[in-house]
């Protein structure tokens, strides 16, 4: 029995997919890395207020902004990338 593409997608509907939202990727020297202590502030290579990249399974799917929902950080999606 052959199933339609829609049925195939629906069959996968409960498969967990890891979502990532990246603030930045600072590069440190080994000396700086070894000097990290509680309270150290790491500068990010992204301007404050700029949208974050949102990835699903490692693939860029869109952009979002950091928001606070019930005292927890969250991402509000602002744009999607056509895959």
Secondary structure as UniProt FT lines:
FT   HELIX           5..11
FT   TURN            12..14
FT   STRAND          19..22
FT   HELIX           30..34
FT   TURN            38..39
FT   TURN            48..49
FT   STRAND          52..56
FT   TURN            57..58
FT   STRAND          59..69
FT   TURN            70..71
FT   STRAND          72..80
//
